[in-house]
Amino acid sequence: MNRYQRQIIIPGWGERTQKKLQKATVLVAGVGGLGCPVALNLALAGIGRIRICDSDTVEVTNLNRQFLHFEQDLGRKKVDSAFPTLSSVNSEATIEPLFAEINGDTVDDIVGDCQIIVDCMDNFLARRALNECAIRKGIPLIHGAIWGFEGRVTFLRPPETPCLHCIFPTDVPSKGAIPVMGAVSCTIGSLQALEAIKYLGDLDGLLANRMLILDTRGMHFQELEVVRNPQCPICGHFGE
């Protein structure tokens, strides 16, 4: 426990919380701009098993923000390039790299026995598959997204909260390459990791029924209430 002493002494944390993290299994869906800080912070915090899933390879345009990938990794599978860094950061954490596309046919097997999903994807088809899987398995989904200097984070677990479809009932159309700088993706990804750590450690203060929106250019922080739609075709079966 000496490794985690500085977080163990946080009021309300203690060894009990740390042992919960040690026994936890998390899916990091996507190892890009958001997934890199999510996976790194989870490993540093002492999460026992971290499954990283991505179907992309490293491109030069990734290098301004995706710090688990390096110039020598160009053309390499992202899960393979991220694996050695995460393993070296914390040899006590089990890192499970999975090179696969997340869709409706594959998502249940990819999530497996994970206790929580951290959504670090950049397309709504994969996000919707993760949302529906989380509902089927009764586990939370932490949604995060970035655009330029802006980002958002929310904690979703119906029926206590809305699901992703309640908030975004129609797909957000693709606008080509997503504009983003590294510091913004690091900030949002770190907040997603914090939400996962709080949930797994049974700590309060989750972004349930709330969406945190950050405009980092003007350093404006806004919190919006998000509500569940009782007629949602995805989570409406839970009732009022």
CORWOWO-V330854 format. One record per residue. N is the residue number from 1. RES is the residue in three letters. NEAR is the number of other C-alpha atoms within 8 Angstrom. Layout:
N:RES:NEAR  N:RES:NEAR
This chain:
1:MET:5  2:ASN:4  3:ARG:4  4:TYR:10  5:GLN:8  6:ARG:6  7:GLN:8  8:ILE:11  9:ILE:8  10:ILE:8  11:PRO:5  12:GLY:4  13:TRP:11  14:GLY:11  15:GLU:8  16:ARG:7  17:THR:11  18:GLN:13  19:LYS:8  20:LYS:10  21:LEU:14  22:GLN:10  23:LYS:9  24:ALA:12  25:THR:13  26:VAL:13  27:LEU:14  28:VAL:16  29:ALA:13  30:GLY:12  31:VAL:17  32:GLY:11  33:GLY:14  34:LEU:17  35:GLY:13  36:CYS:15  37:PRO:13  38:VAL:13  39:ALA:14  40:LEU:10  41:ASN:10  42:LEU:12  43:ALA:14  44:LEU:9  45:ALA:9  46:GLY:13  47:ILE:15  48:GLY:13  49:ARG:13  50:ILE:16  51:ARG:12  52:ILE:15  53:CYS:16  54:ASP:14  55:SER:10  56:ASP:6  57:THR:9  58:VAL:12  59:GLU:8  60:VAL:7  61:THR:5  62:ASN:10  63:LEU:11  64:ASN:8  65:ARG:11  66:GLN:13  67:PHE:8  68:LEU:9  69:HIS:11  70:PHE:9  71:GLU:7  72:GLN:4  73:ASP:9  74:LEU:10  75:GLY:7  76:ARG:9  77:LYS:11  78:LYS:14  79:VAL:13  80:ASP:9  81:SER:13  82:ALA:12  83:PHE:11  84:PRO:8  85:THR:9  86:LEU:13  87:SER:11  88:SER:7  89:VAL:9  90:ASN:10  91:SER:7  92:GLU:6  93:ALA:12  94:THR:9  95:ILE:11  96:GLU:9  97:PRO:10  98:LEU:10  99:PHE:9  100:ALA:7  101:GLU:8  102:ILE:13  103:ASN:10  104:GLY:8  105:ASP:6  106:THR:9  107:VAL:12  108:ASP:9  109:ASP:6  110:ILE:9  111:VAL:10  112:GLY:6  113:ASP:5  114:CYS:10  115:GLN:10  116:ILE:13  117:ILE:16  118:VAL:14  119:ASP:13  120:CYS:16  121:MET:12  122:ASP:5  123:ASN:7  124:PHE:9  125:LEU:7  126:ALA:11  127:ARG:10  128:ARG:10  129:ALA:12  130:LEU:14  131:ASN:12  132:GLU:9  133:CYS:11  134:ALA:14  135:ILE:12  136:ARG:6  137:LYS:6  138:GLY:7  139:ILE:10  140:PRO:12  141:LEU:14  142:ILE:15  143:HIS:14  144:GLY:14  145:ALA:12  146:ILE:12  147:TRP:9  148:GLY:9  149:PHE:11  150:GLU:12  151:GLY:14  152:ARG:13  153:VAL:15  154:THR:13  155:PHE:16  156:LEU:14  157:ARG:15  158:PRO:11  159:PRO:8  160:GLU:6  161:THR:12  162:PRO:17  163:CYS:13  164:LEU:11  165:HIS:12  166:CYS:11  167:ILE:10  168:PHE:8  169:PRO:7  170:THR:5  171:ASP:6  172:VAL:6  173:PRO:4  174:SER:5  175:LYS:5  176:GLY:4  177:ALA:4  178:ILE:7  179:PRO:6  180:VAL:10  181:MET:10  182:GLY:10  183:ALA:7  184:VAL:14  185:SER:15  186:CYS:13  187:THR:8  188:ILE:15  189:GLY:16  190:SER:11  191:LEU:9  192:GLN:14  193:ALA:14  194:LEU:8  195:GLU:12  196:ALA:11  197:ILE:11  198:LYS:12  199:TYR:10  200:LEU:10  201:GLY:10  202:ASP:7  203:LEU:8  204:ASP:6  205:GLY:5  206:LEU:9  207:LEU:11  208:ALA:11  209:ASN:12  210:ARG:11  211:MET:14  212:LEU:12  213:ILE:12  214:LEU:11  215:ASP:11  216:THR:9  217:ARG:7  218:GLY:5  219:MET:7  220:HIS:8  221:PHE:8  222:GLN:7  223:GLU:8  224:LEU:8  225:GLU:7  226:VAL:9  227:VAL:9  228:ARG:12  229:ASN:8  230:PRO:9  231:GLN:6  232:CYS:10  233:PRO:6  234:ILE:8  235:CYS:13  236:GLY:11  237:HIS:6  238:PHE:8  239:GLY:5  240:GLU:4
